[in-house]
């Protein structure tokens, strides 16, 4: 199967490429800044619509797994033009390209399309983003529905895991600080569904392989507060959890508003997929397994 992955150097994209190659697929790896060596690397700016359409038409992939995004929530608030071009307009162009080339499009979206007033959101619940990042990702969803013929919108939440580029996520930021003996603050009143990047990659690939369509919540299977997540991670990786101090959302001087409870109900994915959403305990065990042997982890965290 011929698969095109956008954001192939990113936290999710590089794992999708890795998993797809292991299963024998022909993989084309789109990246912008950080070169990748897996699959067929193609340096491209996905906001360049003309080049994007031309390149996709040359490849003619069976599936496009679109993981590339501008995910800095406060950054999106401050740089709205960039957020729109990357998260909304580029997604529209990829959706058009998928239709022109008969490709199944898998679009990675976010729990931040919801306002956080309810929690454990179902696929059918009405989105209502409270920040510009969530708004642009929701517009991306709408463009996929409008312009792609075969599509799946895969919403996820708080992705974590070992990175290819060294860019920190919540888990690796936490590990770095705790290993240095630094106190950190974690929120007791914001609830999410933390998602291990490897688990998400497996779900996304299965969606592409099976041509699954519609909206699907592909997040971790456990709803927790950021504080609970941080302490569980510290326990699993034998780090000093006493350095983790409780904080509330009102303590953080964010530019953009955050949803209070954007956790996702993953019952549909649990019933439908063979690569099922992992519980937090399962995912942390998987993450721990690669601490000493994963080259990415070693280079980023200087683990011994």
BANUVEX-526179 format. One line per field, with one value per residue: residue number from 1; residue in three letters; x, y, z of N, C-alpha, C in turn. Coordinates in steps of 0.1 Angstrom, whole numbers, plus 5000, padded with zeros to 4 digits. Layout:
pos: (NUM	...)
code: (ala	...)
n.X: (X	...)
n.Y: (Y	...)
n.Z: (Z	...)
ca.X: (X	...)
ca.Y: (Y	...)
ca.Z: (Z	...)
c.X: (X	...)
c.Y: (Y	...)
c.Z: (Z	...)
END
This chain:
pos: (1	2	3	4	5	6	7	8	9	10	11	12	13	14	15	16	17	18	19	20	21	22	23	24	25	26	27	28	29	30	31	32	33	34	35	36	37	38	39	40	41	42	43	44	45	46	47	48	49	50	51	52	53	54	55	56	57	58	59	60	61	62	63	64	65	66	67	68	69	70	71	72	73	74	75	76	77	78	79	80	81	82	83	84	85	86	87	88	89	90	91	92	93	94	95	96	97	98	99	100	101	102	103	104	105	106	107	108	109	110	111	112	113	114	115	116	117	118	119	120	121	122	123	124	125	126	127	128	129	130	131	132	133	134	135	136	137	138	139	140	141	142	143	144	145	146	147	148	149	150	151	152	153	154	155	156	157	158	159	160	161	162	163	164	165	166	167	168	169	170	171	172	173	174	175	176	177	178	179	180	181	182	183	184	185	186	187	188	189	190	191	192	193	194	195	196	197	198	199	200	201	202	203	204	205	206	207	208	209	210	211	212	213	214	215	216	217	218	219	220	221	222	223	224	225	226	227	228	229	230	231	232	233	234	235	236	237	238	239	240	241	242	243	244	245	246	247	248	249	250	251	252	253	254	255	256	257	258	259	260	261	262	263	264	265	266	267	268	269	270	271	272	273	274	275	276	277	278	279	280	281	282	283	284	285	286	287	288	289	290	291	292	293	294	295	296	297	298	299	300	301	302	303	304)
code: (unk	unk	unk	unk	unk	unk	unk	unk	unk	unk	unk	unk	unk	unk	unk	unk	unk	unk	unk	unk	unk	unk	unk	unk	unk	unk	unk	unk	unk	unk	unk	unk	unk	unk	unk	unk	unk	unk	unk	unk	unk	unk	unk	unk	unk	unk	unk	unk	unk	unk	unk	unk	unk	unk	unk	unk	unk	unk	unk	unk	unk	unk	unk	unk	unk	unk	unk	unk	unk	unk	unk	unk	unk	unk	unk	unk	unk	unk	unk	unk	unk	unk	unk	unk	unk	unk	unk	unk	unk	unk	unk	unk	unk	unk	unk	unk	unk	unk	unk	unk	unk	unk	unk	unk	unk	unk	unk	unk	unk	unk	unk	unk	unk	unk	unk	unk	unk	unk	unk	unk	unk	unk	unk	unk	unk	unk	unk	unk	unk	unk	unk	unk	unk	unk	unk	unk	unk	unk	unk	unk	unk	unk	unk	unk	unk	unk	unk	unk	unk	unk	unk	unk	unk	unk	unk	unk	unk	unk	unk	unk	unk	unk	unk	unk	unk	unk	unk	unk	unk	unk	unk	unk	unk	unk	unk	unk	unk	unk	unk	unk	unk	unk	unk	unk	unk	unk	unk	unk	unk	unk	unk	unk	unk	unk	unk	unk	unk	unk	unk	unk	unk	unk	unk	unk	unk	unk	unk	unk	unk	unk	unk	unk	unk	unk	unk	unk	unk	unk	unk	unk	unk	unk	unk	unk	unk	unk	unk	unk	unk	unk	unk	unk	unk	unk	unk	unk	unk	unk	unk	unk	unk	unk	unk	unk	unk	unk	unk	unk	unk	unk	unk	unk	unk	unk	unk	unk	unk	unk	unk	unk	unk	unk	unk	unk	unk	unk	unk	unk	unk	unk	unk	unk	unk	unk	unk	unk	unk	unk	unk	unk	unk	unk	unk	unk	unk	unk	unk	unk	unk	unk	unk	unk	unk	unk	unk	unk	unk	unk	unk	unk	unk	unk	unk	unk)
n.X: (5008	5005	5015	5012	5026	5021	5040	5061	5084	5075	5060	5039	5039	5064	5063	5041	5052	5073	5059	5044	5063	5074	5054	5055	5047	5047	5062	5058	5074	5066	5081	5091	5111	5129	5148	5140	5148	5136	5114	5104	5118	5105	5109	5088	5067	5036	5018	5022	5003	5002	5026	5022	4998	5008	5029	5016	5000	5019	5028	5004	4991	4976	4966	4964	4979	4974	4992	5006	5007	5001	5006	5010	4993	4991	5007	4992	4972	4985	4996	4977	4973	4993	4985	4960	4967	4983	4968	4941	4938	4958	4950	4926	4936	4950	4929	4915	4935	4935	4910	4913	4932	4922	4926	4924	4918	4932	4927	4943	4929	4918	4911	4906	4887	4864	4845	4850	4832	4818	4832	4845	4838	4817	4819	4797	4791	4786	4810	4828	4849	4872	4894	4918	4934	4919	4897	4908	4916	4891	4879	4896	4886	4860	4866	4878	4855	4840	4856	4870	4866	4867	4872	4886	4882	4903	4903	4923	4942	4964	4991	5019	5053	5084	5104	5115	5128	5136	5120	5101	5074	5045	5051	5079	5090	5083	5098	5124	5126	5121	5142	5163	5158	5140	5112	5079	5048	5015	4983	4953	4928	4922	4912	4920	4927	4953	4976	4996	5022	5030	5009	4988	4998	4996	4968	4961	4973	4959	4934	4938	4946	4923	4905	4887	4860	4846	4840	4863	4873	4905	4921	4940	4928	4921	4907	4921	4933	4957	4976	4972	4980	5007	5018	5014	5030	5055	5057	5056	5080	5099	5106	5109	5081	5073	5082	5063	5039	5006	4985	4962	4940	4936	4960	4978	4993	4981	4979	4959	4926	4919	4901	4883	4876	4884	4884	4881	4856	4863	4850	4840	4863	4875	4858	4859	4885	4915	4940	4938	4928	4950	4950	4961	4979	4988	4999	5020	5036	5044	5059	5079	5093	5109	5128	5156	5165	5156	5167	5160	5150	5173	5191	5178	5172	5194	5197	5210)
n.Y: (4988	5022	5050	5083	5105	5134	5158	5142	5142	5148	5144	5125	5118	5107	5083	5071	5067	5049	5027	5020	5013	4991	4973	4968	4987	5011	5041	5076	5104	5134	5164	5195	5211	5195	5170	5137	5102	5079	5060	5075	5105	5137	5171	5197	5225	5225	5246	5257	5255	5249	5235	5214	5201	5192	5175	5155	5145	5133	5112	5098	5085	5057	5062	5091	5103	5127	5144	5167	5199	5231	5233	5248	5262	5288	5301	5299	5317	5341	5342	5342	5342	5324	5301	5297	5292	5269	5249	5250	5260	5246	5220	5219	5220	5196	5179	5183	5174	5147	5139	5144	5125	5101	5092	5079	5099	5106	5125	5141	5153	5172	5172	5197	5209	5210	5226	5220	5219	5196	5170	5137	5134	5124	5112	5123	5146	5182	5203	5231	5253	5270	5285	5298	5279	5255	5264	5266	5240	5228	5240	5228	5202	5206	5214	5190	5173	5186	5186	5162	5129	5102	5098	5101	5115	5118	5123	5133	5135	5154	5144	5123	5111	5097	5118	5127	5149	5163	5182	5191	5174	5172	5150	5145	5169	5169	5147	5156	5178	5167	5148	5166	5175	5196	5214	5211	5224	5211	5207	5204	5207	5205	5183	5155	5132	5115	5105	5081	5084	5062	5044	5059	5061	5035	5032	5051	5041	5016	5026	5037	5015	4999	5015	5030	5052	5084	5101	5096	5089	5088	5085	5082	5058	5066	5090	5117	5142	5167	5168	5142	5126	5134	5125	5098	5092	5098	5079	5055	5057	5058	5083	5114	5120	5137	5162	5173	5197	5206	5227	5252	5260	5288	5297	5299	5319	5320	5329	5320	5307	5277	5245	5231	5204	5183	5157	5126	5103	5070	5047	5038	5035	5015	4994	4991	4990	4970	4977	4989	5018	5025	5021	5045	5034	5011	5024	5039	5018	5008	5030	5031	5008	5014	5032	5028	5018	5031	5051	5077	5086	5083	5102	5126	5128	5120	5095	5069)
n.Z: (5000	4992	5010	5021	5043	5061	5080	5088	5104	5129	5162	5161	5133	5126	5139	5127	5101	5108	5118	5096	5077	5089	5085	5059	5040	5013	5018	5018	5030	5041	5050	5066	5080	5096	5086	5075	5075	5070	5049	5018	5017	5015	5011	5018	5019	5032	5030	5005	4980	4952	4947	4965	4955	4930	4938	4953	4932	4916	4932	4938	4961	4980	5004	5025	5054	5074	5095	5101	5117	5132	5164	5187	5211	5224	5206	5182	5189	5189	5164	5141	5113	5104	5117	5106	5079	5080	5096	5087	5059	5045	5051	5037	5010	5009	5013	4989	4971	4978	4968	4941	4934	4942	4968	5002	5029	5060	5087	5113	5141	5170	5206	5213	5198	5212	5239	5265	5286	5292	5289	5283	5256	5229	5195	5181	5194	5197	5183	5198	5199	5221	5217	5193	5180	5183	5168	5142	5137	5138	5115	5097	5099	5088	5062	5053	5053	5034	5010	5006	4995	5004	5037	5071	5102	5128	5160	5187	5218	5239	5231	5236	5241	5229	5210	5177	5170	5192	5202	5230	5246	5268	5285	5281	5288	5315	5324	5319	5337	5362	5364	5367	5392	5395	5406	5395	5382	5380	5366	5385	5378	5351	5326	5306	5279	5278	5252	5239	5215	5199	5201	5190	5164	5155	5155	5136	5113	5110	5104	5079	5064	5065	5053	5069	5076	5085	5117	5143	5176	5187	5211	5242	5266	5291	5313	5328	5352	5345	5366	5379	5357	5355	5380	5378	5356	5367	5387	5372	5358	5377	5389	5408	5423	5443	5436	5420	5419	5429	5408	5396	5368	5368	5378	5357	5333	5305	5270	5254	5260	5276	5273	5300	5305	5282	5276	5258	5247	5239	5232	5207	5191	5206	5202	5175	5164	5159	5169	5197	5217	5243	5279	5304	5322	5307	5285	5296	5305	5281	5271	5290	5284	5262	5271	5277	5253	5231	5206	5201	5226	5242	5230	5234	5262	5274	5286	5308)
ca.X: (5000	5013	5010	5018	5025	5026	5045	5068	5094	5068	5058	5030	5042	5076	5059	5033	5062	5080	5050	5039	5074	5076	5043	5058	5040	5056	5058	5064	5075	5066	5087	5094	5124	5137	5149	5138	5156	5127	5105	5109	5117	5102	5109	5078	5059	5023	5010	5024	4992	5005	5036	5015	4989	5016	5036	5006	4995	5030	5028	4992	4990	4963	4961	4972	4977	4978	4995	5012	4998	5007	5000	5013	4980	4992	5012	4981	4964	4993	5000	4965	4975	5000	4976	4950	4973	4987	4958	4929	4939	4966	4942	4917	4943	4953	4916	4913	4944	4931	4899	4918	4941	4915	4933	4917	4924	4930	4931	4945	4923	4921	4900	4904	4875	4853	4847	4855	4822	4812	4841	4843	4830	4815	4821	4786	4789	4788	4822	4826	4863	4873	4906	4920	4940	4908	4889	4915	4915	4877	4878	4902	4876	4849	4872	4879	4842	4836	4864	4875	4855	4869	4880	4884	4887	4908	4906	4932	4943	4976	5000	5032	5062	5098	5104	5126	5135	5140	5110	5095	5059	5043	5058	5094	5093	5082	5109	5136	5126	5122	5156	5172	5154	5132	5098	5070	5033	5006	4969	4944	4914	4921	4911	4924	4929	4967	4977	5010	5023	5031	4996	4981	5003	4991	4954	4959	4976	4948	4923	4942	4947	4910	4896	4877	4856	4838	4848	4867	4881	4916	4929	4942	4915	4919	4905	4928	4938	4972	4983	4972	4989	5021	5022	5014	5042	5066	5057	5060	5094	5107	5110	5105	5068	5071	5085	5051	5030	4993	4982	4949	4941	4937	4974	4987	4990	4980	4974	4947	4918	4919	4889	4885	4876	4883	4886	4874	4851	4869	4843	4838	4876	4877	4849	4861	4899	4923	4949	4929	4933	4956	4948	4973	4989	4994	5008	5032	5045	5050	5069	5091	5101	5119	5136	5170	5169	5151	5178	5155	5150	5187	5197	5171	5172	5207	5195	5221)
ca.Y: (5000	5035	5059	5096	5110	5147	5160	5129	5144	5152	5135	5115	5115	5098	5070	5065	5062	5038	5015	5016	5006	4977	4965	4966	4997	5021	5053	5089	5112	5149	5172	5209	5216	5185	5159	5123	5093	5068	5061	5084	5118	5148	5184	5205	5234	5222	5258	5260	5247	5245	5224	5203	5194	5186	5164	5144	5139	5125	5100	5091	5075	5051	5069	5103	5104	5142	5147	5181	5210	5241	5229	5257	5268	5302	5306	5301	5329	5353	5341	5337	5339	5311	5290	5294	5286	5255	5240	5250	5261	5235	5208	5220	5217	5182	5172	5184	5165	5134	5136	5143	5113	5089	5088	5079	5109	5104	5138	5140	5165	5174	5174	5212	5214	5211	5237	5215	5220	5183	5160	5124	5138	5114	5117	5130	5159	5194	5211	5246	5256	5282	5292	5299	5266	5246	5268	5263	5225	5225	5244	5217	5191	5210	5213	5176	5168	5193	5184	5148	5119	5091	5105	5098	5125	5110	5132	5128	5144	5154	5134	5123	5100	5100	5127	5125	5162	5169	5191	5186	5174	5173	5139	5146	5181	5165	5138	5164	5186	5158	5143	5177	5179	5208	5214	5215	5225	5204	5212	5195	5210	5203	5168	5152	5118	5115	5096	5077	5086	5049	5038	5067	5058	5022	5034	5058	5032	5007	5033	5038	5001	4993	5024	5034	5065	5090	5107	5085	5094	5079	5090	5072	5053	5071	5104	5121	5155	5168	5164	5128	5121	5137	5117	5084	5091	5098	5066	5045	5059	5059	5097	5120	5126	5148	5175	5177	5204	5209	5240	5253	5267	5302	5301	5299	5331	5317	5338	5314	5300	5262	5238	5225	5189	5180	5142	5120	5089	5062	5034	5035	5029	5002	4983	4990	4988	4959	4985	4996	5028	5020	5028	5052	5024	5003	5032	5042	5006	5008	5041	5027	4997	5020	5043	5025	5013	5040	5061	5091	5089	5085	5114	5137	5128	5115	5084	5059)
ca.Z: (5000	4991	5020	5022	5057	5063	5093	5091	5115	5141	5173	5156	5120	5125	5144	5116	5091	5113	5119	5083	5070	5095	5079	5045	5031	5006	5026	5014	5042	5039	5062	5063	5085	5102	5076	5079	5067	5068	5038	5008	5023	5005	5018	5012	5027	5028	5027	4991	4974	4939	4948	4972	4946	4920	4944	4956	4920	4912	4941	4938	4973	4983	5016	5030	5068	5076	5109	5102	5122	5141	5176	5198	5214	5226	5193	5173	5193	5185	5149	5135	5099	5102	5122	5095	5067	5083	5102	5079	5044	5040	5052	5026	4998	5010	5010	4974	4964	4980	4959	4927	4932	4947	4981	5014	5037	5075	5092	5128	5147	5184	5216	5215	5190	5222	5248	5278	5296	5293	5291	5277	5244	5218	5181	5177	5202	5189	5186	5201	5204	5229	5213	5178	5176	5182	5157	5129	5135	5134	5101	5089	5098	5079	5048	5049	5050	5022	4998	5005	4992	5014	5048	5085	5111	5140	5171	5198	5230	5247	5226	5243	5237	5225	5198	5167	5168	5205	5207	5241	5249	5283	5292	5281	5296	5329	5327	5319	5349	5374	5365	5371	5405	5395	5409	5384	5385	5371	5369	5391	5373	5336	5324	5292	5276	5272	5241	5235	5200	5192	5201	5180	5150	5151	5152	5123	5102	5108	5097	5065	5058	5064	5047	5078	5073	5095	5128	5153	5187	5188	5222	5253	5271	5305	5316	5341	5353	5342	5378	5380	5347	5358	5391	5373	5348	5376	5394	5362	5353	5389	5391	5421	5422	5453	5430	5412	5428	5422	5404	5390	5356	5371	5381	5345	5325	5291	5261	5249	5269	5275	5278	5313	5304	5268	5275	5247	5248	5229	5231	5193	5187	5214	5196	5160	5160	5165	5176	5206	5226	5256	5292	5308	5328	5296	5276	5303	5305	5267	5270	5298	5277	5252	5277	5276	5240	5220	5203	5203	5240	5247	5226	5239	5276	5278	5296	5309)
c.X: (5009	5007	5018	5015	5030	5031	5054	5079	5088	5066	5050	5035	5053	5072	5050	5042	5068	5071	5046	5051	5076	5065	5044	5052	5051	5052	5066	5063	5077	5072	5090	5108	5134	5137	5147	5145	5147	5117	5112	5108	5114	5100	5098	5071	5044	5013	5012	5014	4996	5015	5030	5007	4997	5024	5027	5002	5006	5031	5016	4990	4976	4957	4970	4969	4983	4980	5001	5002	5007	5000	5002	5000	4981	4998	5002	4973	4971	4995	4988	4966	4982	4992	4966	4956	4978	4976	4945	4931	4947	4958	4932	4924	4947	4940	4913	4922	4940	4920	4904	4926	4935	4921	4923	4924	4921	4936	4932	4940	4925	4909	4897	4893	4863	4856	4851	4844	4816	4821	4836	4834	4829	4817	4809	4783	4793	4801	4819	4839	4863	4886	4909	4926	4928	4899	4895	4914	4901	4874	4884	4893	4865	4854	4874	4865	4837	4843	4870	4863	4855	4878	4876	4890	4890	4912	4914	4934	4957	4986	5014	5040	5075	5097	5116	5134	5141	5130	5102	5080	5058	5051	5073	5098	5093	5094	5122	5137	5128	5136	5166	5168	5146	5118	5090	5056	5025	4992	4960	4930	4913	4922	4912	4924	4943	4969	4992	5011	5024	5017	4987	4985	4997	4976	4953	4963	4965	4936	4926	4941	4932	4900	4884	4873	4847	4847	4850	4876	4892	4926	4932	4928	4912	4918	4912	4930	4952	4980	4984	4981	5003	5026	5023	5026	5054	5068	5061	5074	5104	5114	5104	5092	5065	5075	5073	5042	5017	4991	4968	4950	4942	4951	4983	4983	4990	4975	4960	4939	4919	4906	4893	4885	4873	4885	4876	4869	4856	4863	4842	4851	4879	4870	4854	4875	4906	4934	4942	4935	4938	4951	4961	4983	4996	5003	5021	5042	5052	5061	5081	5099	5112	5128	5151	5174	5165	5162	5173	5155	5164	5193	5191	5173	5185	5206	5207	5214)
c.Y: (5012	5045	5071	5101	5124	5149	5148	5130	5147	5141	5123	5109	5105	5084	5063	5059	5049	5025	5010	5009	4992	4968	4963	4976	5006	5035	5066	5099	5127	5155	5186	5213	5205	5173	5146	5114	5080	5070	5068	5098	5129	5161	5192	5213	5231	5234	5262	5251	5241	5233	5212	5195	5186	5174	5152	5137	5130	5112	5091	5080	5069	5058	5081	5104	5118	5145	5161	5191	5219	5240	5238	5266	5283	5309	5308	5314	5341	5353	5335	5334	5326	5299	5286	5287	5272	5245	5239	5250	5249	5221	5208	5215	5202	5174	5172	5175	5151	5129	5134	5131	5100	5083	5088	5089	5106	5117	5137	5154	5164	5175	5188	5218	5215	5222	5233	5216	5207	5172	5146	5126	5126	5121	5126	5144	5171	5201	5225	5250	5269	5290	5291	5286	5257	5250	5264	5248	5221	5229	5233	5205	5194	5209	5199	5170	5174	5188	5170	5139	5108	5097	5099	5110	5118	5121	5126	5139	5143	5143	5135	5111	5106	5107	5124	5138	5168	5179	5184	5185	5173	5162	5141	5159	5177	5157	5147	5172	5178	5152	5153	5182	5192	5205	5218	5216	5218	5206	5201	5197	5210	5188	5166	5137	5116	5103	5093	5078	5072	5043	5046	5063	5044	5023	5040	5049	5022	5014	5034	5025	4996	5003	5029	5049	5071	5097	5096	5092	5084	5085	5079	5069	5058	5086	5108	5136	5156	5164	5149	5121	5123	5127	5102	5082	5090	5085	5055	5045	5061	5073	5103	5127	5137	5162	5181	5184	5207	5224	5240	5261	5283	5307	5303	5311	5328	5328	5333	5307	5285	5256	5231	5210	5186	5165	5136	5106	5081	5048	5029	5028	5016	4991	4981	4985	4976	4966	4994	5007	5022	5028	5035	5043	5016	5011	5036	5030	5005	5018	5037	5017	5003	5030	5040	5021	5022	5051	5075	5095	5091	5098	5126	5139	5124	5105	5075	5046)
c.Z: (5000	5000	5021	5036	5057	5078	5097	5101	5128	5150	5168	5142	5119	5130	5134	5105	5096	5113	5105	5075	5076	5089	5064	5035	5024	5012	5020	5026	5039	5052	5057	5067	5089	5092	5082	5070	5064	5056	5026	5013	5012	5014	5011	5023	5023	5026	5012	4983	4961	4939	4955	4963	4935	4926	4947	4943	4914	4919	4939	4949	4974	4995	5020	5045	5072	5091	5111	5107	5130	5154	5189	5201	5216	5213	5183	5176	5188	5170	5142	5120	5096	5106	5112	5083	5069	5087	5093	5064	5038	5040	5040	5013	4998	5007	4995	4967	4966	4971	4945	4924	4938	4960	4993	5024	5052	5081	5108	5133	5162	5193	5218	5206	5200	5232	5262	5289	5300	5297	5285	5265	5234	5205	5176	5184	5194	5193	5189	5207	5211	5226	5198	5173	5174	5170	5144	5127	5132	5120	5092	5088	5088	5064	5044	5045	5037	5009	4996	5002	5002	5025	5062	5093	5124	5150	5182	5208	5237	5243	5233	5238	5233	5211	5189	5167	5181	5210	5219	5241	5264	5290	5292	5288	5311	5333	5328	5333	5361	5375	5369	5385	5406	5399	5397	5389	5375	5375	5375	5386	5358	5333	5309	5291	5270	5263	5237	5220	5193	5190	5190	5166	5146	5148	5138	5111	5099	5101	5083	5058	5056	5058	5056	5076	5085	5106	5138	5163	5190	5198	5231	5259	5285	5306	5329	5341	5349	5354	5380	5369	5350	5370	5386	5364	5357	5383	5384	5358	5365	5391	5404	5420	5432	5447	5422	5422	5421	5419	5398	5377	5357	5374	5369	5336	5310	5283	5256	5260	5266	5279	5291	5313	5290	5266	5265	5251	5237	5227	5217	5188	5194	5207	5181	5157	5166	5173	5185	5214	5239	5268	5295	5313	5317	5288	5283	5304	5291	5266	5278	5291	5268	5258	5275	5262	5228	5218	5205	5218	5246	5243	5232	5255	5282	5289	5296	5313)
END
